[in-house]
Amino acid sequence: MMGGGVVGGGVVEILAKHAGVKFNRICVRDASKARDFKIPEGCEVTTNVDSLLQDDIDCVVEVAGGTTIAYDLMLRAMAAGKSVVTANKAAISLHLDELSEASTKVQAPFLYEAAVCGGIPIINTIQSGLRGDSINRIVGIMNGTTNYILSRMEKEGVQYLDVLKDAQDLGYAEADPAADVEGWDARSKLCILAKLSFGHTLDEQALYCQGLTRVSKEDFEYAAMMDSTIKLLGVTTASEEEEGGTRTVKAYLSPMLIKKSTPIASASGATNLISLNSKHIGESVYMGAGAGRWPTAQSVVADILRIGAPYSPPLGASADARFERDFESRFYLRCVMKDQIGAIARLTGLLADAGISVFSILQTPITDRNRVACAVVTDECRLSQVEGVISRLTEGIGKKTNWSKRPNRRSPRATVRDAIPCLSWLCEESPEIQKTTRLVP
């Protein structure tokens, strides 16, 4: 096993009394460091990664993380005909095709249940429980840290930074929380699920990804006015087969407004939740612990004990599909501007110029006329249209706009959806709308 930390220790303890598994070697960075678990009898603790490829090893368990040494070890282990079990979502997402090819080339099992949503057996569900079905959509809370933070913000009416400090003190968030709060961790999981479900490899950097760092308690106040809450969701969909058998795959990660009556809204704390829509079953929901020593270790252990099962390709067959970044939805946008006559009209004018129809405008009572917040919910439109409006604000365009000659290209009202991406920004009105800070969800 590579890695003797939180998850690795959990794996060892769960398997301590399992006669069918023997630990020959554990590779760690510092062999002299005290461990909070008992080293199995006869197990060598080493810092030599190559020793995990010796002939007395038939399964390599990788729980150290990282996208370089760990990735190289997994490739070499499978090339040598060894089974690989990993919890490394970052390496898998970055090297989906390479790892899949290495496994299928020699039919070496490559198992990764623990890489996506900790204790929820979602990988095995898709591979086995939904075999023969066709998945159309996946929506999920894929990061426990961010869900914990958002749950606290809603319940206690506090700001993001206040909760982040508590999350770090409790061990939910790392000292450098960027991978969680910027959405990168959940994005990797989303890419894995999209590959497994639709057979298409997504470029992580190509899909839209917004974390929660600029979600404020004011956003939760507006959400409550719409009987909604805010969750950081990963979403991926695949269209019906088009001419030539091609499907269009869309994927994005964003804070989203969710109606409180939906199952997703009920998932609080460090919980993860995956909602699948498939052709034969329809909607199915899977919820459980998304992280932590024991849930993640249990998923690793289940994969270790599954090694003897008949071989199957780890990520399914590749499919003829294309990725479309420019998804359609309703959007929530929060603005802060000076209290001046026509301020909101100028904002809605920019939206109208982009062909975006407004579904609703919300505003809490004014307490500071220099910083008046309002929230706009659009009708259905494309991400590119909203980004175009933000680009105009960024460039300060609008100073000399002739509002009386603004083209009228308002789109028809769209069907209300349960989830609305939160794409908000701050702007000052003095006297024209000028962008002063970056896009904030």
Number of C-alpha atoms within 10 A of each C-alpha: 25 25 19 26 16 18 23 23 20 23 26 23 17 13 19 16 11 11 7 7 13 16 17 15 24 26 21 19 15 11 15 10 9 8 12 11 15 11 18 18 10 10 12 14 20 18 17 14 17 12 14 22 19 11 9 10 17 15 23 23 24 25 26 22 17 13 16 9 12 19 21 12 19 25 18 14 24 26 16 15 18 23 23 25 28 27 25 23 27 22 22 22 25 19 14 21 16 12 22 21 16 20 28 17 13 13 20 24 27 27 26 25 27 30 26 28 31 28 25 25 18 21 22 15 13 18 17 10 11 15 11 11 13 17 24 18 23 24 22 24 28 30 29 27 25 32 26 22 28 29 22 21 24 20 10 10 14 17 19 18 14 12 18 25 15 14 20 15 12 10 12 21 22 15 12 9 15 14 14 22 23 19 24 20 18 29 32 24 21 29 28 26 23 24 20 21 26 26 18 27 23 22 12 17 9 12 19 16 18 24 23 24 18 21 21 20 18 19 25 21 17 22 22 16 13 14 13 22 26 29 27 27 32 26 23 22 22 24 15 12 12 10 7 7 10 15 20 17 24 22 27 23 26 24 28 24 28 25 21 17 12 12 14 25 18 15 18 18 16 22 24 28 26 21 18 19 17 16 12 11 12 13 13 11 14 15 20 18 19 23 25 17 16 20 19 27 27 22 25 29 19 16 22 22 13 13 17 10 8 8 13 14 17 21 27 15 13 14 15 13 19 15 17 13 16 16 17 14 19 25 24 25 21 26 18 17 23 19 19 14 10 12 18 18 11 17 20 18 21 24 21 19 18 21 20 25 23 20 16 11 16 14 14 13 8 12 9 10 11 15 17 19 23 20 21 22 20 23 24 22 22 17 18 14 17 20 14 15 19 21 14 15 24 17 11 15 16 17 10 8 13 8 13 7 7 12 12 11 13 15 15 13 15 14 10 12 13 15 23 22 25 25 24 23 20 19 25 21 22 13 14 22 23 20 20 14 12 14 19 19 22
